[in-house]
Amino acid sequence: MFASADLPDMIPVFPLPGALLLPRSRLPLHIFEPRYLAMLDDTLKTSHRLIGMIQPGDSDGERLQKIGCAGRVTAFSETEDGRYMITLAGVSRYRVRKEVDGFTPYRRSTVSWDGFARDLGPTEHDQGFDRAEFLSLLQRFFDDQELKADWDSLREAEDELLINSLSMLCPFEPEDKQALLEASSLSTRRETLVTLIEFALRGGTVEERMQ
């Protein structure tokens, strides 16, 4: 487990629309672009092995959102044609301070970890979580989206694993994923997730969700 003093002031950032990483969660990634292969090679040479996942802030990807989540490379395998399959284990959210100009083909930022001490702590629990009501709503959403699920596993999963996994996996827009990332607590993330599911079932627009 990382302590706040172990977190670096600068990390490589990986802008990927719709890809959400959360603390204490795992995100599999397929790395094949040359610039990100270079990023991975450089990351594996560091002691922290952190990559900062982040949502682009505009359609052309030039601007980045202000908050992302850094993950540690915990597994990787190389394919015969030189691509990598990696797993990031979510460590902590961060706030972008400034993008760093340099000679790397990938983007880097100086970051602040202030305000995210909860991410480095123990697993969170959601005291107000009505699991039966939530799963009923989720089943309607999955039926509407023609998605399948292992309902026995969902019923038995710990609060944080269930809520964070669904936040990462459900097919929401990047703006919605960002709202889930920025939720201040697990209960707030669950409330945001419920709101997004309810809007999706009603056919709500992005503009309505953001109000």
C-alpha positions in Angstrom: 0.0 0.0 0.0 1.2 3.5 -0.9 1.7 6.3 1.7 1.2 9.8 0.6 4.9 10.5 0.9 5.6 7.8 -1.6 3.6 9.4 -4.4 5.6 11.2 -7.1 5.1 14.9 -8.1 5.0 14.0 -11.8 3.4 11.0 -13.6 2.7 10.0 -17.2 -0.9 10.5 -18.1 -3.0 8.3 -20.3 -6.1 10.2 -21.7 -8.7 7.6 -22.7 -12.3 8.5 -23.2 -14.7 6.5 -21.1 -12.0 4.5 -19.3 -12.5 4.8 -15.6 -10.1 3.7 -12.9 -11.0 4.0 -9.2 -8.9 3.5 -6.0 -8.6 -0.1 -5.0 -10.1 -1.2 -8.3 -8.4 -2.9 -11.3 -8.4 -1.8 -14.9 -7.2 -4.1 -17.7 -5.7 -2.2 -20.7 -4.5 -3.1 -24.1 -1.4 -1.1 -25.1 -0.4 -0.9 -28.7 0.2 2.7 -29.8 4.0 3.4 -30.0 3.8 6.4 -27.6 2.0 4.3 -25.0 4.4 1.4 -25.4 7.2 3.9 -24.7 5.2 5.2 -21.7 4.9 1.6 -20.3 8.6 0.9 -20.9 9.5 4.1 -19.0 7.0 3.4 -16.2 8.3 -0.1 -15.5 11.7 1.4 -14.8 10.4 3.5 -12.0 9.9 2.4 -8.4 6.3 3.5 -8.2 5.2 2.1 -11.6 2.3 4.6 -11.7 0.3 5.7 -14.7 -2.4 8.4 -14.4 -5.6 7.6 -16.2 -7.6 10.7 -17.1 -10.5 11.7 -19.3 -10.0 14.2 -22.1 -11.7 17.5 -21.5 -12.7 18.2 -25.1 -13.5 16.3 -28.3 -10.0 16.7 -29.8 -8.2 15.5 -26.6 -6.0 18.6 -26.3 -7.4 19.6 -22.9 -7.5 17.2 -20.0 -9.9 17.0 -17.1 -8.5 18.4 -13.8 -8.9 15.1 -11.8 -7.7 11.6 -12.8 -6.8 8.4 -10.9 -3.3 6.9 -10.9 -2.8 3.1 -11.0 0.2 0.9 -10.5 1.1 -1.6 -13.1 0.7 -4.9 -11.3 0.6 -7.3 -14.3 1.6 -7.3 -17.9 2.2 -9.7 -20.7 3.6 -9.2 -24.2 2.0 -10.5 -27.4 4.0 -11.9 -30.2 3.5 -8.7 -32.3 4.9 -6.5 -29.5 1.7 -5.3 -27.8 1.0 -5.4 -24.1 -1.9 -6.5 -22.0 -1.5 -4.8 -18.6 -3.5 -4.4 -15.4 -3.6 -1.1 -13.4 -4.4 -1.3 -9.7 -6.0 2.0 -8.6 -4.0 3.8 -6.0 -5.3 7.4 -5.6 -7.0 10.2 -7.5 -4.9 13.3 -8.3 -5.4 16.8 -9.4 -3.5 18.0 -12.5 -1.3 21.0 -11.7 0.5 21.5 -15.0 1.3 19.6 -18.1 5.1 19.1 -18.6 6.7 19.8 -21.9 9.5 17.4 -22.8 10.9 14.9 -25.1 8.7 12.0 -24.4 6.1 11.0 -27.0 3.5 10.6 -24.3 2.0 13.3 -22.0 3.2 14.0 -18.4 1.8 16.2 -15.7 2.8 17.5 -12.3 0.1 16.5 -9.9 -1.2 17.1 -6.4 -2.5 14.3 -4.2 -4.0 16.7 -1.7 -7.6 16.0 -0.7 -7.6 12.4 -1.6 -6.3 10.8 1.6 -9.4 8.5 1.7 -8.1 6.8 -1.4 -5.0 5.5 0.4 -7.1 4.2 3.3 -9.1 1.0 3.9 -12.0 -0.3 1.9 -15.1 2.0 2.1 -18.5 0.9 3.2 -21.9 2.5 2.2 -24.0 2.6 5.4 -27.1 3.7 3.5 -27.0 1.1 0.8 -30.3 -0.7 0.1 -28.8 -3.5 -2.0 -32.1 -5.2 -2.9 -33.6 -1.9 -4.2 -30.3 -1.1 -6.1 -30.1 -4.5 -7.7 -33.8 -4.3 -8.8 -33.0 -1.0 -10.6 -29.8 -2.4 -12.0 -31.6 -5.4 -13.5 -34.0 -3.1 -15.3 -31.0 -1.2 -16.6 -29.2 -4.3 -17.8 -32.3 -5.6 -19.4 -32.7 -2.3 -21.2 -29.1 -2.3 -22.4 -29.1 -6.0 -23.2 -26.3 -6.7 -20.7 -25.7 -9.9 -18.8 -24.5 -10.3 -15.2 -23.7 -12.9 -12.6 -26.4 -11.8 -10.2 -25.3 -14.2 -7.4 -21.9 -12.5 -7.4 -23.5 -9.1 -7.4 -25.6 -9.9 -4.4 -22.5 -11.2 -2.4 -19.9 -8.6 -3.5 -18.7 -6.0 -0.9 -20.2 -2.5 -1.2 -17.1 -0.9 -2.6 -16.3 -3.7 -5.1 -19.9 -3.7 -6.4 -20.3 0.1 -6.7 -16.9 0.8 -8.1 -17.0 -2.1 -10.6 -20.3 -1.0 -12.0 -19.1 2.6 -12.2 -16.2 1.4 -14.3 -18.1 -1.1 -16.5 -21.5 0.5 -17.2 -21.7 2.1 -20.6 -21.9 5.8 -19.6 -20.6 8.9 -21.4 -17.2 10.3 -20.5 -18.8 13.2 -18.6 -20.7 10.7 -16.5 -17.6 8.7 -15.8 -15.9 11.9 -14.6 -18.8 12.6 -12.2 -18.4 9.1 -10.8 -14.6 9.5 -10.4 -15.0 12.8 -8.6 -17.6 11.5 -6.1 -16.4 12.4 -2.6 -17.4 9.1 -1.0 -18.7 5.7 -1.8 -22.2 6.7 -0.9 -22.0 9.7 -3.1 -20.7 7.6 -6.0 -23.6 5.1 -5.4 -26.1 8.0 -5.5 -24.5 9.3 -8.7 -24.6 5.9 -10.2 -28.3 5.5 -9.4 -29.1 8.9 -10.9 -27.3 8.0 -14.1 -29.1 4.6 -14.4 -32.5 6.3 -13.8 -31.8 8.9 -16.4 -30.7 6.2 -18.9 -33.9 4.3 -18.3 -36.0 7.4 -18.9 -33.9 8.2 -22.1 -32.5 11.4 -20.5 -30.0 13.6 -22.4 -26.4 14.5 -21.3 -27.6 18.0 -20.6 -30.3 16.8 -18.3 -27.9 14.6 -16.4 -25.5 17.4 -15.8 -28.1 19.7 -14.3 
